[in-house]
Amino acid sequence: MYKISVDQIKKLREETGAPVIRVKKVLEEQKGDEKKAVKILMSEGFEKAAKRAERETRSGILSSYSHHTQKVVGVAEVFCETDFVARNELFQNLGKELAMQVASMGEKDFEKQDFIKDPSKKISDLVKDVIAKTGENCKIGRVMQIELGKDNK
């Protein structure tokens, strides 16, 4: 059996949201190869996310982002299953990232957009990551970009 460090487990746990025991087991199976372990854990998380897609989302948050020029604002409505997750730092951060995205890139085809901070990810991938890490279904509601002096109806 391969010797796994606590730091490795902690790092992968934070990155994937997988349970500690599962992280340890996958790391041992992959002989400490963190890249392979992350790939496996993330795919398992995405499979779980797909199973949660039909669960009802009744809680959530509204997040806003104001551009430094104060001439453009983005607003994102994000839903989850419970108020507990709505207050979670991961979920709160998702709302902030989505509001910033809509302020920068607009509303059109929002979930299909490349994430401005990491073009290798789509906006829908950000949501799937949070679903995998929190264990709850999460959905994007309304998104809106408001620009000073522009008719936003």
DOGU-877275 format. One line per field, with one value per residue: x, z, y of N, C-alpha, C in turn; residue number from 1. Coordinates in pm, 1 decimal, always signed. Atoms other than C-alpha are relative to their C-alpha. Layout:
nc1 <- c(X:...)
nc3 <- c(Z:...)
nc2 <- c(Y:...)
cac1 <- c(X:...)
cac3 <- c(Z:...)
cac2 <- c(Y:...)
cc1 <- c(X:...)
cc3 <- c(Z:...)
cc2 <- c(Y:...)
seq <- c(NUM:...)
This chain:
nc1 <- c(+83.7:-75.1:+13.4:+64.4:-15.4:+118.3:+3.5:+55.0:+143.6:+62.2:-4.0:+97.7:+132.5:+39.0:+14.4:+108.8:+116.3:+27.7:-24.3:-139.7:-27.2:-3.6:-122.7:-110.7:+7.3:-35.9:-143.7:-70.9:+17.9:-78.6:-138.0:-39.0:+6.5:+107.1:+72.3:+93.6:+99.5:+92.2:+82.2:+97.6:+90.2:+85.2:+99.0:+99.5:+80.3:+88.3:+103.7:+94.0:+69.2:+101.5:+109.0:+69.9:+53.8:+145.2:+41.2:+54.8:-83.8:+90.7:-78.1:-98.3:-48.9:-22.1:-134.0:-23.3:-137.8:-7.7:-129.1:-72.5:+40.7:+134.7:+90.2:+58.1:+28.6:+52.7:+79.6:+24.7:+86.7:-50.5:+85.1:-47.2:+106.8:+18.8:-58.5:-133.4:-93.0:+5.7:-93.0:-131.6:-98.2:-10.2:+119.1:-8.9:-102.3:+59.5:+83.8:-87.4:-63.8:+102.7:+34.5:-112.3:+4.2:+107.0:-38.1:-105.9:+27.9:+140.3:+95.1:+23.9:-57.5:-78.5:-56.0:-93.7:-117.4:-127.0:-20.4:-103.0:-121.0:-60.8:+71.3:+11.9:+125.7:+124.7:+75.3:+70.3:-97.7:-9.9:+116.9:-19.9:-101.6:+63.2:+90.6:-82.9:-62.4:+98.2:+94.9:+134.7:+26.7:-11.8:+41.1:-3.9:+130.3:-11.9:-122.6:+29.6:-106.0:+56.0:-105.0:+41.6:+34.8:+45.3:+135.0:-14.7:+132.0)
nc3 <- c(+0.0:+12.7:-115.3:+37.4:-105.8:-40.0:+86.0:+129.5:-18.2:-23.2:+126.1:+93.3:-60.8:+26.6:+144.4:+58.4:-87.0:-27.8:-138.6:-33.9:+17.2:+144.5:+50.7:-41.2:+75.5:+140.0:+2.0:-16.2:+124.5:+105.9:-50.4:-33.8:+115.8:-29.8:+122.3:+31.7:-107.3:+19.4:+116.4:-42.6:-99.0:+66.1:+83.7:-93.0:-43.7:+109.2:+9.4:-108.8:+34.7:+99.9:-71.1:-81.9:+88.1:-8.5:-134.6:-5.3:-59.4:-57.2:-67.3:+90.2:-25.6:+107.4:-10.0:+93.2:+21.0:+64.5:+64.1:-66.9:+57.3:-52.4:+112.4:+35.0:-114.3:+31.0:-106.2:+24.8:-92.6:-5.2:-86.7:-56.2:-69.2:-140.0:-46.2:-50.2:+112.5:+47.9:-81.8:+13.0:+70.5:+139.5:+69.9:+3.0:+98.8:+131.4:+31.4:+32.7:+130.5:+103.8:+14.0:+69.6:+138.2:+75.2:+15.5:+101.7:+127.9:+39.1:-34.4:+111.0:-12.8:-121.8:-53.4:+98.6:+10.1:-63.5:-123.0:+30.8:-79.2:+43.8:+123.0:+19.8:-63.9:+34.7:-118.1:-50.8:-76.3:-134.1:-74.9:-25.8:-105.7:-128.3:-27.1:-41.7:-130.2:-106.7:-5.2:+27.9:+131.9:+11.5:+132.7:+27.9:+31.4:+90.3:+0.4:+61.7:+9.1:+6.5:+41.2:-13.4:+122.4:+102.2:-26.7:-40.7:-10.5)
nc2 <- c(-118.2:-124.4:-90.8:-125.7:-100.1:-75.9:-118.7:+40.9:+23.7:-130.9:-75.2:+55.8:-18.0:-139.1:-19.1:+77.9:+9.4:+141.3:+38.6:+29.6:+143.0:+27.2:-61.5:+86.1:+126.1:-25.5:-28.6:+127.1:+76.2:-65.3:-2.9:-135.9:-89.7:-95.1:-38.4:+108.2:+5.2:-112.8:+32.0:+100.1:-59.6:-99.5:+69.0:+54.1:-114.3:-40.7:+102.3:-27.8:-124.4:+33.3:+66.3:-99.9:-104.0:-12.7:-38.7:-135.3:-105.0:-100.6:-104.4:-58.5:-135.3:-96.5:-57.8:-110.4:-42.6:-130.5:-22.1:-109.1:-128.3:-20.9:-23.6:+129.8:+86.7:+132.1:+61.2:+142.0:+71.3:+136.7:+80.7:+126.0:+70.9:-40.0:-125.0:+34.6:-12.2:-139.2:-77.8:+61.6:-83.2:+44.1:-46.3:-145.7:-33.0:+25.9:-115.3:-114.0:+26.3:-11.8:-142.3:-62.7:+49.8:-65.3:-140.6:-7.5:+65.7:-10.3:+105.4:+91.9:+134.9:-14.3:+124.7:+56.9:-88.3:+35.5:-76.8:-99.3:+23.0:+125.4:+35.0:+144.8:+39.3:-67.7:-41.7:+118.7:+79.2:-59.0:+45.2:+143.3:+11.2:-29.3:+111.8:+113.3:-27.0:-21.3:+111.1:-49.9:-53.6:-145.8:-46.4:-143.1:-58.0:-114.2:-79.7:-128.4:-100.5:-134.7:-92.8:-138.6:-70.6:+92.0:+51.0:+139.3:+64.6)
cac1 <- c(+0.0:+125.1:+186.6:-44.5:+23.1:-240.7:-147.1:-224.8:-563.3:-643.4:-541.3:-754.4:-1046.3:-1049.5:-1013.2:-1281.2:-1512.3:-1498.3:-1514.6:-1178.7:-1202.6:-1277.5:-988.2:-750.4:-869.8:-838.6:-492.4:-382.7:-526.8:-341.4:-17.2:-13.3:-64.2:-264.7:-355.2:-511.0:-686.3:-836.5:-961.6:-1136.0:-1280.9:-1408.9:-1575.5:-1745.1:-1860.9:-2003.0:-2189.2:-2343.6:-2429.5:-2617.3:-2824.0:-2917.5:-3031.6:-3400.2:-3399.9:-3593.8:-3406.1:-3599.0:-3321.0:-3054.0:-2898.7:-2881.1:-2527.1:-2411.0:-2087.0:-2015.4:-1735.8:-1462.4:-1588.1:-1927.4:-2092.6:-2174.3:-2335.5:-2397.7:-2665.6:-2697.7:-2971.9:-2843.4:-3055.1:-2975.8:-3174.3:-3117.2:-3041.0:-2740.4:-2571.4:-2688.9:-2474.4:-2179.8:-1862.8:-1842.3:-2196.2:-2149.3:-1833.3:-2021.1:-2273.0:-1995.6:-1821.1:-2146.0:-2231.2:-1883.1:-1917.4:-2250.0:-2117.2:-1821.4:-1971.8:-2345.4:-2645.2:-2645.8:-2584.6:-2472.4:-2427.1:-2235.8:-1987.8:-1621.6:-1541.3:-1340.2:-1099.3:-1034.1:-1136.8:-1084.8:-1410.4:-1764.1:-2001.8:-2198.7:-1878.0:-1858.0:-2207.7:-2127.8:-1818.5:-2029.4:-2288.7:-2014.4:-1861.2:-2180.6:-2386.4:-2686.5:-2845.7:-2762.6:-2904.9:-2858.7:-3175.3:-3194.1:-2882.9:-2879.9:-2627.9:-2714.3:-2510.8:-2532.8:-2713.4:-2817.9:-3180.8:-3182.9:-3548.1)
cac3 <- c(+0.0:-91.8:+195.3:+162.4:+353.8:+541.5:+331.4:+9.5:+142.4:+263.7:-68.9:-278.1:-35.8:-74.0:-450.8:-512.5:-212.3:-193.3:+145.6:+322.4:+319.8:-54.7:-125.6:+70.1:-105.6:-454.5:-376.0:-256.7:-568.6:-786.0:-587.2:-479.7:-829.8:-743.9:-1104.3:-1168.5:-831.7:-898.1:-1237.6:-1081.5:-788.7:-1010.4:-1252.0:-955.9:-836.5:-1178.7:-1187.0:-850.1:-976.0:-1272.4:-1033.8:-831.1:-1132.3:-1074.4:-705.1:-619.0:-542.2:-304.3:-139.6:-288.2:-313.6:-526.7:-596.2:-755.0:-894.4:-980.7:-1229.7:-1101.0:-1337.5:-1166.4:-1508.2:-1536.1:-1282.2:-1299.8:-1099.7:-1067.7:-904.3:-787.4:-634.9:-410.0:-202.3:+150.2:+330.5:+485.0:+143.6:+44.6:+331.0:+239.4:+122.3:-196.3:-293.7:-203.9:-415.9:-708.1:-691.0:-693.9:-989.4:-1186.7:-1117.0:-1230.9:-1543.5:-1644.9:-1581.3:-1808.3:-2077.6:-2078.5:-2055.6:-2395.5:-2380.9:-2022.9:-1912.0:-2232.0:-2190.3:-2119.5:-1765.2:-1788.3:-1511.2:-1663.3:-2030.6:-2003.8:-1801.4:-1900.3:-1660.8:-1633.6:-1509.8:-1218.3:-1113.4:-1146.3:-929.2:-650.3:-683.0:-652.4:-348.4:-158.1:-241.9:-335.7:-662.0:-765.9:-1056.2:-1215.7:-1218.3:-1377.3:-1475.9:-1570.0:-1689.5:-1626.8:-1805.9:-1728.7:-1999.1:-2189.6:-2222.0:-2030.6:-2077.4)
cac2 <- c(+0.0:+347.4:+594.0:+895.5:+1217.8:+1414.1:+1718.7:+1528.7:+1422.3:+1773.2:+1929.0:+1691.1:+1715.1:+2094.4:+2071.3:+1808.3:+1818.8:+1438.7:+1266.3:+1220.6:+840.8:+836.8:+1076.0:+854.0:+537.5:+687.2:+825.8:+482.5:+316.6:+569.0:+524.0:+887.5:+1033.4:+1344.3:+1432.8:+1091.9:+1098.5:+1442.8:+1327.5:+1026.9:+1220.7:+1501.4:+1258.1:+1088.7:+1430.8:+1517.4:+1184.4:+1265.9:+1615.2:+1468.2:+1253.3:+1563.2:+1766.3:+1698.4:+1787.4:+2101.2:+2423.0:+2651.2:+2850.8:+3071.0:+3413.0:+3723.0:+3836.4:+4158.4:+4291.3:+4652.7:+4718.5:+4950.0:+5222.8:+5199.4:+5209.1:+4836.7:+4606.0:+4233.1:+4055.2:+3676.6:+3474.5:+3136.4:+2859.4:+2563.6:+2316.0:+2450.9:+2773.4:+2597.2:+2570.4:+2919.4:+3052.7:+2827.8:+3005.7:+2794.3:+2886.1:+3252.7:+3262.1:+3104.8:+3388.7:+3649.4:+3484.5:+3465.0:+3829.9:+3934.9:+3720.5:+3873.1:+4225.3:+4153.7:+3933.8:+4002.5:+3773.5:+3602.0:+3224.2:+3274.7:+2912.5:+2828.9:+3115.0:+3052.7:+3161.4:+3485.0:+3382.1:+3037.7:+2995.2:+2618.6:+2609.5:+2695.1:+2869.9:+2545.9:+2375.5:+2619.9:+2520.8:+2149.1:+2195.8:+2348.0:+2070.8:+1809.2:+1978.6:+2064.9:+1759.3:+1973.6:+2066.7:+2423.8:+2620.9:+2959.1:+3167.9:+3510.0:+3701.1:+4065.8:+4319.8:+4683.4:+4947.2:+5317.5:+5512.9:+5199.6:+5089.5:+4760.5:+4662.3)
cc1 <- c(+88.7:-28.5:-51.5:+13.6:-133.1:-14.9:-57.4:-151.0:-72.8:-9.6:-107.9:-142.2:-50.9:-27.9:-124.4:-126.6:-37.6:+26.6:+145.1:+34.5:+9.9:+127.2:+119.7:+4.0:+44.2:+149.2:+82.3:-8.2:+86.0:+146.2:+52.4:-4.0:-121.1:-81.5:-102.7:-112.0:-103.0:-95.2:-111.7:-102.2:-93.9:-105.3:-108.2:-92.8:-97.6:-112.2:-105.4:-81.3:-112.2:-121.3:-83.5:-76.2:-149.9:-48.7:-38.3:+93.5:-91.1:+73.0:+97.0:+38.9:-9.0:+138.6:+14.0:+148.2:-5.6:+140.8:+68.5:-33.8:-135.8:-99.7:-67.1:-15.8:-50.9:-74.7:-26.9:-86.7:+43.5:-81.1:+72.1:-115.3:-28.3:+66.6:+142.4:+104.2:+0.9:+96.5:+143.2:+92.5:+14.3:-115.6:+0.5:+100.1:-51.7:-85.7:+82.1:+63.9:-100.4:-39.6:+110.8:-0.8:-105.6:+29.3:+100.3:-43.7:-145.4:-78.5:-12.7:+75.9:+84.2:+65.2:+99.7:+128.1:+122.3:+14.6:+116.9:+128.3:+74.0:-75.1:-8.5:-129.1:-114.9:-68.9:-73.1:+93.8:+16.3:-114.3:+15.6:+103.4:-62.2:-97.9:+79.4:+55.3:-101.1:-96.7:-144.1:-10.9:+9.3:-35.3:+17.0:-141.2:+18.9:+139.1:-29.8:+124.0:-69.2:+115.6:-54.6:-29.0:-50.6:-137.7:+10.4:-132.5:-2.6)
cc3 <- c(+0.0:+120.2:-48.0:+116.0:+27.8:-89.0:-138.0:+10.0:+15.3:-129.9:-97.1:+51.8:-29.9:-147.9:-56.6:+82.7:+35.5:+147.6:+22.8:-26.7:-148.1:-62.0:+30.7:-82.9:-145.3:-12.6:+14.0:-126.5:-112.4:+42.0:+20.3:-115.1:+15.3:-123.5:-37.4:+103.1:-16.0:-114.5:+38.6:+94.6:-62.7:-87.3:+87.3:+48.4:-105.9:-20.5:+107.8:-30.5:-99.3:+66.2:+79.9:-83.7:+12.7:+138.4:+2.9:+72.4:+47.8:+71.5:-100.8:+41.6:-126.5:+22.5:-102.0:-6.6:-73.6:-54.7:+64.1:-56.2:+53.2:-109.7:-48.0:+127.2:-52.4:+120.1:-38.9:+111.5:-4.8:+104.1:+49.4:+78.9:+140.4:+30.1:+52.0:-111.4:-53.4:+77.6:-9.7:-84.6:-147.9:-83.3:-13.7:-106.5:-142.1:-41.9:-41.8:-137.9:-114.4:-23.2:-74.8:-148.3:-81.8:-17.5:-113.8:-138.2:-46.0:+29.1:-104.6:+17.7:+125.9:+45.4:-95.1:-12.4:+63.5:+122.5:-21.4:+79.5:-41.2:-122.7:-29.4:+61.9:-57.0:+129.7:+60.2:+80.4:+141.5:+88.2:+35.6:+109.6:+138.0:+37.9:+54.4:+140.7:+113.6:+15.4:-22.7:-144.2:+6.1:-143.3:-10.2:-34.7:-102.2:+12.7:-76.5:+2.0:-15.0:-29.6:+3.1:-137.9:-112.0:+38.3:+27.1:+13.8:-73.2)
cc2 <- c(+125.2:+90.4:+135.9:+98.3:+69.8:+123.8:-32.4:-16.1:+133.2:+80.0:-49.5:+13.1:+140.6:+22.6:-67.6:-3.6:-143.4:-30.9:-42.7:-146.5:-35.6:+57.8:-90.1:-128.4:+19.3:+31.1:-128.3:-83.7:+55.7:+17.8:+142.3:+99.6:+92.6:+36.9:-106.1:-7.2:+111.3:-29.4:-98.1:+61.9:+102.5:-68.2:-62.6:+111.4:+44.7:-101.4:+21.9:+125.1:-27.0:-65.9:+99.8:+102.7:+21.3:+43.0:+147.3:+96.6:+112.4:+112.2:+60.0:+139.9:+84.8:+58.0:+111.2:+32.9:+133.1:+17.7:+120.2:+138.5:+45.7:+35.7:-128.6:-82.2:-133.7:-53.3:-144.9:-56.7:-146.3:-76.9:-124.8:-61.7:+53.5:+133.8:-22.6:+14.8:+142.6:+89.3:-51.1:+88.1:-38.5:+54.8:+152.5:+45.0:-24.4:+118.3:+120.9:-17.2:+16.0:+145.1:+74.3:-39.4:+73.6:+149.0:+15.5:-46.4:+8.6:-126.2:-109.0:-131.5:-13.2:-130.3:-65.6:+82.8:-62.2:+90.0:+95.7:-20.3:-126.6:-49.9:-150.8:-54.1:+80.9:+40.9:-120.0:-90.2:+53.4:-49.2:-147.7:-22.7:+21.3:-111.3:-118.5:+20.0:+15.0:-115.8:+41.9:+46.4:+152.5:+37.7:+150.7:+44.1:+111.3:+62.7:+128.0:+89.1:+135.3:+95.5:+142.5:+61.5:-90.6:-51.6:-149.3:-74.4:-130.2)
seq <- c(1:2:3:4:5:6:7:8:9:10:11:12:13:14:15:16:17:18:19:20:21:22:23:24:25:26:27:28:29:30:31:32:33:34:35:36:37:38:39:40:41:42:43:44:45:46:47:48:49:50:51:52:53:54:55:56:57:58:59:60:61:62:63:64:65:66:67:68:69:70:71:72:73:74:75:76:77:78:79:80:81:82:83:84:85:86:87:88:89:90:91:92:93:94:95:96:97:98:99:100:101:102:103:104:105:106:107:108:109:110:111:112:113:114:115:116:117:118:119:120:121:122:123:124:125:126:127:128:129:130:131:132:133:134:135:136:137:138:139:140:141:142:143:144:145:146:147:148:149:150:151:152:153)
